[in-house]
Structure formats: C-alpha cells, structure tokens
C-alpha cells in the first residue's frame, strides 16, 4: 500500500503522560503521530507527582527536565517513619551521584508534564493532539491498522501503520486486541487529600517524601510546591462513603495531628489500587505502553516513571520498524525488555512497599524499621537499595536484554 494511503505513521490512543511523550518522541524522530484523548483537555490529575533520577536524565535531552524542575521542588532523600515517635530510616540520594546526572527526585504534578508536551507537540509539523476524541476500535491487516475514532462530530475511520494503546486501565486497544490483563484489585481503598497545612512545622524531621506508620494505619506524605499530598488508607470497619465526606476527611487528618481548627483541605477523593500486567506488549501492529500494559500500587512512585521509560523504549522500536525497515518482530524485543523489568522492579517492588506499610503489629513495624536502618548503616547496601528504588537497576536490566 502506498504511504499516502495512511493518515499518519502512528495513531496513539490516550493523551496521558505516556501517550503524549510517545507522540513527542515520534515527532522528534520524524515519525508522524496523532493522539486521541477522550477528555476535553489535560486534567489536573494528581495520581503521580514524583519523577525519579533516571527519568530526569531521559527527559533532559528534550529540555523537559529543566522546565519541570522550575515548577516543582527537589528532594535529596526519602524516609520511612513511625508516628508519633518520629523514629525513621532516611535514604540519601547522594549515594547515586555516580550513577545519574540528576541525583534527586522531583516533586511535580504529572499534568505539568502533560501540558508541557501538548505545547511542544503544537509546535511540531508532524504530530498533533486531538482532545474530546476517543479511539473506539480497530482492525489490522498486513499493511496497517484501520482505527475508529469517535468525538463530537461523530465516528471517523483513519489509517495508520501502527496503533499505540496508551489508554490506561480500561484500554480499548488492549481489549480489542484480546490481550489479557492479569493480576488483582487490592481490597483496601485509599483516600488522597491535598492540603496547605504545614506538616513540616508540626512533625519533627518530616521529609518531602515520607511513608509513615501511624497508630491506626499508615499514610504517605508528599510535599509539592504549594501543598501537601497525602495518601491515607481508609479503615476497614467503616464505609468508604462515611470516611470520604468532609467530616470523614477531617477526622482522618485530626488523627495525624489534633488541631483546634479544621484542616484547609483543597481536594479529597478515594481510589482503589489494581496490580496488573499483560503477557505481551503487542499483537501485530497494536502495541501497548504505560498503564495500558501495567498498573500498580503508587507506593514508591514507580508507575508514571515506568511509563516514561517505556515511551523511550517504544519509540526506539517504532524507529526501527518504520524508519529502518525492521519487521514487526522488533516489538518482541520491546516486550522482552520491558515486561520482566515491570513485573519485578515495578509491580514487585510496589507490592513489597505496600505490604511493608500495611503492617499493623507494632513489634513487627519496629523490626522492619530496624532492618531499613541497618541497610542505611552499610554504605554498599545503602547504595544498592537506593539505586534499585530509584529505578536505575530496572533500566540497566532492560538495556542488557538483546
């Protein structure tokens, strides 16, 4: 089929961080791309707010790292602590100075990356983003993919050489391709709260990133430029509806630090965690990336970063297939490089982090904290732990797979 028969080289379903980054990297590589996003615009999504050191290294070449740093705050450590005693294990990112160019984590909302990418794509001649339009299905043949896109003007059929599914947990691309999504939904519900309350003035030594055991549960503290973002596990003996009312949210915050006045809450919403992964990242010309291929507990800030790493690997594969005349089996290498890393270094690590913080027995908590403190006391173990938790090991593992 003549190339002119195609509307573009790559159609991307989903305009989240990975979909937009994939489109932008395609444009930089001379690959034409169109992104279709069901939402009317970039939403103020707070699901992910941390960028790991190797992620900042990857984004640096496109100038995105400096742009994001200007909108966020840096942290050079993270901690696991007991509350209210304040006992803690503090992991120092200085230990990986020789491994990366950015030995720190950036706290910055993922929507800031999305907006930066939308602006950059708008300046490209060979990529575009179309909001309020959703990929609803596709069929593929030996030459390309015929994709159905819906929107306010009704359905439209387009042709591309490759279809990328970056459309998240409920991916139409994955479901239409018949790729299983293996895993489980965790039983607990988490409450996310944003507040301007200055926890750093009331909790001695609290870090910008802190996982905290409390007397009645556990909380993840994340400081952003203008507010704190808390992830609070809801109580199992009370309904979600009761605990997510304004009074329910207030009660959860009062359990952390009792205050005479109500907390200044900006937003609060519940969510359930899924831990799932596909057996393969592609079926023919339909390829998955990011949350369409895997979802995990947010513990450790691994999901967004893994999706970004995946976008770079995917575009390398797309370049080989579309520019270097390599066959579709090049996507097999993409699967071999990403799936085992995601299974162990993202899903496995996220589940281990979750299980540790879900521990309720006080003696076991102290034992776990002592184990972490012992790791920190050993420079070699400390370096290895931080390197793995920062996702450096996962990227190296993927690159070593031939």
VENUR-V566510 format. One record per residue. N is the residue number from 1. RES is the residue in three letters. SS is DSSP state (hx for helix, st for strand, lp for the rest). OMEGA is omega in whole degrees, 0 to 359 (none if undefined). NEAR is the number of other ideal C-beta (glycine too) atoms within 12 Angstrom. Layout:
# VENUR-V566510
n: <N | N>
res: <RES | RES>
ss: <SS | SS>
omega: <OMEGA | OMEGA>
near: <NEAR | NEAR>
This chain:
# VENUR-V566510
n: <1 | 2 | 3 | 4 | 5 | 6 | 7 | 8 | 9 | 10 | 11 | 12 | 13 | 14 | 15 | 16 | 17 | 18 | 19 | 20 | 21 | 22 | 23 | 24 | 25 | 26 | 27 | 28 | 29 | 30 | 31 | 32 | 33 | 34 | 35 | 36 | 37 | 38 | 39 | 40 | 41 | 42 | 43 | 44 | 45 | 46 | 47 | 48 | 49 | 50 | 51 | 52 | 53 | 54 | 55 | 56 | 57 | 58 | 59 | 60 | 61 | 62 | 63 | 64 | 65 | 66 | 67 | 68 | 69 | 70 | 71 | 72 | 73 | 74 | 75 | 76 | 77 | 78 | 79 | 80 | 81 | 82 | 83 | 84 | 85 | 86 | 87 | 88 | 89 | 90 | 91 | 92 | 93 | 94 | 95 | 96 | 97 | 98 | 99 | 100 | 101 | 102 | 103 | 104 | 105 | 106 | 107 | 108 | 109 | 110 | 111 | 112 | 113 | 114 | 115 | 116 | 117 | 118 | 119 | 120 | 121 | 122 | 123 | 124 | 125 | 126 | 127 | 128 | 129 | 130 | 131 | 132 | 133 | 134 | 135 | 136 | 137 | 138 | 139 | 140 | 141 | 142 | 143 | 144 | 145 | 146 | 147 | 148 | 149 | 150 | 151 | 152 | 153 | 154 | 155 | 156 | 157 | 158 | 159 | 160 | 161 | 162 | 163 | 164 | 165 | 166 | 167 | 168 | 169 | 170 | 171 | 172 | 173 | 174 | 175 | 176 | 177 | 178 | 179 | 180 | 181 | 182 | 183 | 184 | 185 | 186 | 187 | 188 | 189 | 190 | 191 | 192 | 193 | 194 | 195 | 196 | 197 | 198 | 199 | 200 | 201 | 202 | 203 | 204 | 205 | 206 | 207 | 208 | 209 | 210 | 211 | 212 | 213 | 214 | 215 | 216 | 217 | 218 | 219 | 220 | 221 | 222 | 223 | 224 | 225 | 226 | 227 | 228 | 229 | 230 | 231 | 232 | 233 | 234 | 235 | 236 | 237 | 238 | 239 | 240 | 241 | 242 | 243 | 244 | 245 | 246 | 247 | 248 | 249 | 250 | 251 | 252 | 253 | 254 | 255 | 256 | 257 | 258 | 259 | 260 | 261 | 262 | 263 | 264 | 265 | 266 | 267 | 268 | 269 | 270 | 271 | 272 | 273 | 274 | 275 | 276 | 277 | 278 | 279 | 280 | 281 | 282 | 283 | 284 | 285 | 286 | 287 | 288 | 289 | 290 | 291 | 292 | 293 | 294 | 295 | 296 | 297 | 298 | 299 | 300 | 301 | 302 | 303 | 304 | 305 | 306 | 307 | 308 | 309 | 310 | 311 | 312 | 313 | 314 | 315 | 316 | 317 | 318 | 319 | 320 | 321 | 322 | 323 | 324 | 325 | 326 | 327 | 328 | 329 | 330 | 331 | 332 | 333 | 334 | 335 | 336 | 337 | 338 | 339 | 340 | 341 | 342 | 343 | 344 | 345 | 346 | 347 | 348 | 349 | 350 | 351 | 352 | 353 | 354 | 355 | 356 | 357 | 358 | 359 | 360 | 361 | 362 | 363 | 364 | 365 | 366 | 367 | 368 | 369 | 370 | 371 | 372 | 373 | 374 | 375 | 376 | 377 | 378 | 379 | 380 | 381 | 382 | 383 | 384 | 385 | 386 | 387 | 388 | 389 | 390 | 391 | 392 | 393 | 394 | 395 | 396 | 397 | 398 | 399 | 400 | 401 | 402>
res: <UNK | UNK | UNK | UNK | UNK | UNK | UNK | UNK | UNK | UNK | UNK | UNK | UNK | UNK | UNK | UNK | UNK | UNK | UNK | UNK | UNK | UNK | UNK | UNK | UNK | UNK | UNK | UNK | UNK | UNK | UNK | UNK | UNK | UNK | UNK | UNK | UNK | UNK | UNK | UNK | UNK | UNK | UNK | UNK | UNK | UNK | UNK | UNK | UNK | UNK | UNK | UNK | UNK | UNK | UNK | UNK | UNK | UNK | UNK | UNK | UNK | UNK | UNK | UNK | UNK | UNK | UNK | UNK | UNK | UNK | UNK | UNK | UNK | UNK | UNK | UNK | UNK | UNK | UNK | UNK | UNK | UNK | UNK | UNK | UNK | UNK | UNK | UNK | UNK | UNK | UNK | UNK | UNK | UNK | UNK | UNK | UNK | UNK | UNK | UNK | UNK | UNK | UNK | UNK | UNK | UNK | UNK | UNK | UNK | UNK | UNK | UNK | UNK | UNK | UNK | UNK | UNK | UNK | UNK | UNK | UNK | UNK | UNK | UNK | UNK | UNK | UNK | UNK | UNK | UNK | UNK | UNK | UNK | UNK | UNK | UNK | UNK | UNK | UNK | UNK | UNK | UNK | UNK | UNK | UNK | UNK | UNK | UNK | UNK | UNK | UNK | UNK | UNK | UNK | UNK | UNK | UNK | UNK | UNK | UNK | UNK | UNK | UNK | UNK | UNK | UNK | UNK | UNK | UNK | UNK | UNK | UNK | UNK | UNK | UNK | UNK | UNK | UNK | UNK | UNK | UNK | UNK | UNK | UNK | UNK | UNK | UNK | UNK | UNK | UNK | UNK | UNK | UNK | UNK | UNK | UNK | UNK | UNK | UNK | UNK | UNK | UNK | UNK | UNK | UNK | UNK | UNK | UNK | UNK | UNK | UNK | UNK | UNK | UNK | UNK | UNK | UNK | UNK | UNK | UNK | UNK | UNK | UNK | UNK | UNK | UNK | UNK | UNK | UNK | UNK | UNK | UNK | UNK | UNK | UNK | UNK | UNK | UNK | UNK | UNK | UNK | UNK | UNK | UNK | UNK | UNK | UNK | UNK | UNK | UNK | UNK | UNK | UNK | UNK | UNK | UNK | UNK | UNK | UNK | UNK | UNK | UNK | UNK | UNK | UNK | UNK | UNK | UNK | UNK | UNK | UNK | UNK | UNK | UNK | UNK | UNK | UNK | UNK | UNK | UNK | UNK | UNK | UNK | UNK | UNK | UNK | UNK | UNK | UNK | UNK | UNK | UNK | UNK | UNK | UNK | UNK | UNK | UNK | UNK | UNK | UNK | UNK | UNK | UNK | UNK | UNK | UNK | UNK | UNK | UNK | UNK | UNK | UNK | UNK | UNK | UNK | UNK | UNK | UNK | UNK | UNK | UNK | UNK | UNK | UNK | UNK | UNK | UNK | UNK | UNK | UNK | UNK | UNK | UNK | UNK | UNK | UNK | UNK | UNK | UNK | UNK | UNK | UNK | UNK | UNK | UNK | UNK | UNK | UNK | UNK | UNK | UNK | UNK | UNK | UNK | UNK | UNK | UNK | UNK | UNK | UNK | UNK | UNK | UNK | UNK | UNK | UNK | UNK | UNK | UNK | UNK | UNK | UNK | UNK | UNK | UNK | UNK | UNK | UNK | UNK | UNK | UNK | UNK | UNK | UNK | UNK | UNK | UNK | UNK | UNK | UNK | UNK | UNK | UNK | UNK | UNK | UNK | UNK | UNK | UNK | UNK | UNK>
ss: <lp | lp | hx | hx | hx | lp | lp | st | st | st | st | st | st | lp | lp | lp | hx | hx | hx | hx | hx | hx | hx | hx | hx | hx | hx | hx | lp | lp | lp | lp | st | st | st | st | st | lp | lp | lp | lp | lp | lp | lp | lp | lp | lp | lp | lp | st | st | lp | hx | hx | hx | hx | hx | hx | hx | hx | lp | lp | lp | hx | hx | hx | hx | hx | hx | lp | lp | lp | st | st | st | lp | st | st | st | st | st | st | lp | lp | lp | lp | lp | st | st | st | st | st | hx | hx | hx | hx | lp | lp | lp | lp | lp | lp | lp | lp | st | st | st | lp | lp | hx | hx | hx | hx | hx | hx | hx | hx | hx | hx | hx | hx | hx | lp | lp | lp | lp | st | st | st | st | st | lp | st | st | st | st | st | st | st | st | lp | lp | lp | lp | st | st | st | st | st | st | st | lp | lp | lp | lp | st | st | st | st | st | st | st | st | st | st | lp | lp | lp | lp | lp | lp | hx | hx | hx | hx | hx | hx | lp | lp | lp | lp | st | st | st | st | st | st | st | st | st | st | st | st | st | st | lp | lp | lp | hx | hx | hx | lp | lp | lp | lp | lp | lp | lp | st | st | st | st | st | st | lp | lp | st | st | st | st | st | st | st | lp | lp | lp | lp | st | st | st | st | st | st | lp | lp | lp | lp | lp | lp | hx | hx | hx | hx | lp | lp | hx | hx | hx | hx | hx | hx | hx | hx | hx | hx | hx | lp | lp | lp | lp | lp | lp | lp | lp | st | st | st | st | st | st | st | st | st | st | st | st | st | lp | lp | lp | lp | st | st | lp | lp | st | st | st | lp | hx | hx | hx | lp | st | st | lp | lp | lp | lp | lp | lp | lp | hx | hx | hx | hx | hx | hx | hx | hx | hx | hx | hx | hx | hx | hx | hx | hx | hx | hx | hx | hx | lp | lp | lp | lp | lp | lp | lp | hx | hx | hx | hx | hx | hx | hx | hx | hx | hx | hx | hx | hx | hx | hx | hx | hx | hx | hx | hx | hx | hx | hx | hx | hx | hx | hx | hx | lp | lp | lp | lp | hx | hx | hx | hx | hx | hx | hx | hx | hx | hx | hx | hx | hx | hx | hx | hx | lp | hx | hx | hx | hx | hx | hx | hx | hx | hx | hx | hx | lp | lp | hx | hx | hx | hx | hx | hx | hx | hx | hx | lp | lp>
omega: <179 | 182 | 181 | 178 | 181 | 175 | 176 | 177 | 187 | 169 | 181 | 176 | 178 | 181 | 171 | 183 | 184 | 178 | 180 | 179 | 178 | 179 | 181 | 178 | 174 | 181 | 178 | 180 | 180 | 178 | 181 | 185 | 173 | 179 | 176 | 183 | 185 | 181 | 183 | 181 | 174 | 180 | 178 | 186 | 182 | 180 | 182 | 184 | 183 | 176 | 183 | 183 | 181 | 175 | 177 | 175 | 182 | 183 | 185 | 185 | 179 | 179 | 183 | 183 | 180 | 180 | 179 | 179 | 180 | 183 | 183 | 176 | 182 | 171 | 183 | 179 | 167 | 187 | 169 | 188 | 173 | 178 | 17 | 186 | 181 | 175 | 188 | 170 | 185 | 179 | 189 | 181 | 174 | 182 | 182 | 180 | 180 | 184 | 185 | 177 | 182 | 183 | 179 | 173 | 177 | 174 | 185 | 184 | 182 | 180 | 176 | 174 | 180 | 180 | 178 | 180 | 177 | 180 | 181 | 178 | 180 | 180 | 180 | 178 | 187 | 175 | 177 | 178 | 180 | 180 | 181 | 176 | 189 | 172 | 184 | 179 | 179 | 167 | 180 | 177 | 184 | 186 | 185 | 184 | 174 | 190 | 175 | 181 | 179 | 179 | 184 | 179 | 181 | 184 | 177 | 179 | 182 | 178 | 175 | 178 | 180 | 173 | 178 | 175 | 174 | 190 | 162 | 186 | 182 | 186 | 174 | 180 | 180 | 183 | 179 | 179 | 180 | 179 | 179 | 176 | 192 | 179 | 186 | 170 | 180 | 187 | 186 | 175 | 179 | 177 | 176 | 181 | 170 | 184 | 177 | 179 | 185 | 181 | 181 | 176 | 184 | 180 | 186 | 175 | 180 | 181 | 177 | 175 | 184 | 170 | 194 | 169 | 175 | 182 | 185 | 180 | 176 | 185 | 171 | 178 | 176 | 180 | 172 | 189 | 187 | 185 | 171 | 174 | 182 | 171 | 186 | 175 | 182 | 181 | 184 | 184 | 177 | 183 | 176 | 182 | 181 | 185 | 181 | 169 | 176 | 179 | 178 | 177 | 179 | 180 | 179 | 180 | 179 | 177 | 178 | 177 | 180 | 181 | 180 | 181 | 178 | 178 | 176 | 183 | 177 | 181 | 175 | 179 | 180 | 171 | 176 | 182 | 170 | 175 | 187 | 178 | 178 | 176 | 177 | 183 | 180 | 168 | 181 | 183 | 177 | 187 | 182 | 177 | 175 | 186 | 174 | 181 | 182 | 172 | 185 | 173 | 180 | 181 | 181 | 176 | 187 | 188 | 180 | 181 | 177 | 178 | 178 | 178 | 181 | 180 | 179 | 179 | 181 | 182 | 173 | 178 | 179 | 179 | 179 | 182 | 189 | 183 | 187 | 173 | 173 | 184 | 181 | 178 | 172 | 177 | 176 | 177 | 175 | 177 | 183 | 180 | 187 | 189 | 181 | 178 | 179 | 183 | 185 | 189 | 178 | 181 | 181 | 181 | 179 | 180 | 177 | 177 | 180 | 183 | 179 | 183 | 176 | 180 | 183 | 182 | 183 | 181 | 179 | 176 | 180 | 178 | 178 | 178 | 179 | 178 | 179 | 179 | 178 | 176 | 181 | 182 | 179 | 186 | 181 | 179 | 178 | 179 | 181 | 181 | 181 | 179 | 180 | 181 | 180 | 174 | 177 | 181 | 181 | 178 | 179 | 178 | 181 | 183 | 183 | 182 | 183 | none>
near: <14 | 9 | 15 | 9 | 15 | 27 | 26 | 35 | 35 | 49 | 53 | 56 | 52 | 45 | 45 | 44 | 48 | 49 | 54 | 48 | 47 | 52 | 47 | 42 | 41 | 44 | 34 | 30 | 30 | 20 | 36 | 33 | 46 | 42 | 47 | 44 | 37 | 29 | 26 | 15 | 17 | 27 | 19 | 19 | 27 | 30 | 33 | 39 | 44 | 44 | 47 | 49 | 40 | 40 | 43 | 39 | 29 | 33 | 37 | 22 | 15 | 29 | 18 | 37 | 31 | 19 | 23 | 37 | 26 | 16 | 25 | 31 | 28 | 27 | 38 | 26 | 30 | 39 | 35 | 41 | 37 | 34 | 33 | 21 | 18 | 22 | 23 | 31 | 34 | 31 | 36 | 28 | 36 | 21 | 31 | 33 | 19 | 14 | 25 | 30 | 20 | 30 | 28 | 35 | 43 | 46 | 37 | 43 | 34 | 41 | 29 | 33 | 43 | 41 | 27 | 32 | 43 | 31 | 19 | 26 | 36 | 20 | 16 | 27 | 13 | 21 | 36 | 30 | 38 | 37 | 27 | 17 | 32 | 31 | 44 | 24 | 28 | 37 | 20 | 27 | 16 | 12 | 19 | 31 | 41 | 27 | 40 | 27 | 37 | 22 | 21 | 14 | 10 | 11 | 17 | 23 | 19 | 33 | 32 | 42 | 38 | 47 | 52 | 57 | 48 | 48 | 43 | 37 | 32 | 20 | 43 | 31 | 47 | 41 | 25 | 28 | 34 | 17 | 29 | 17 | 29 | 19 | 25 | 18 | 17 | 24 | 16 | 26 | 27 | 36 | 39 | 36 | 39 | 31 | 32 | 21 | 29 | 18 | 32 | 19 | 14 | 20 | 28 | 18 | 23 | 36 | 33 | 33 | 40 | 39 | 42 | 42 | 37 | 33 | 16 | 23 | 32 | 38 | 38 | 43 | 46 | 42 | 36 | 34 | 24 | 19 | 27 | 43 | 42 | 43 | 42 | 41 | 38 | 36 | 24 | 15 | 10 | 18 | 14 | 24 | 13 | 19 | 31 | 28 | 19 | 17 | 17 | 26 | 32 | 26 | 27 | 36 | 33 | 21 | 28 | 34 | 28 | 14 | 19 | 7 | 12 | 16 | 32 | 21 | 31 | 21 | 23 | 32 | 26 | 26 | 27 | 22 | 32 | 27 | 33 | 34 | 39 | 37 | 23 | 26 | 41 | 38 | 29 | 29 | 38 | 45 | 52 | 53 | 52 | 50 | 43 | 44 | 52 | 46 | 40 | 41 | 39 | 39 | 37 | 41 | 41 | 43 | 45 | 44 | 46 | 46 | 45 | 48 | 49 | 48 | 48 | 39 | 40 | 47 | 42 | 31 | 41 | 42 | 27 | 24 | 33 | 34 | 21 | 15 | 10 | 18 | 16 | 28 | 16 | 29 | 35 | 24 | 26 | 38 | 34 | 25 | 30 | 44 | 34 | 22 | 37 | 44 | 30 | 25 | 39 | 47 | 36 | 28 | 34 | 38 | 30 | 25 | 33 | 30 | 21 | 28 | 38 | 27 | 26 | 20 | 11 | 17 | 12 | 18 | 30 | 21 | 16 | 30 | 31 | 19 | 20 | 33 | 24 | 15 | 26 | 27 | 17 | 15 | 14 | 13 | 19 | 26 | 26 | 20 | 32 | 38 | 31 | 33 | 40 | 47 | 43 | 37 | 30 | 38 | 34 | 20 | 24 | 33 | 21 | 13 | 19 | 8>
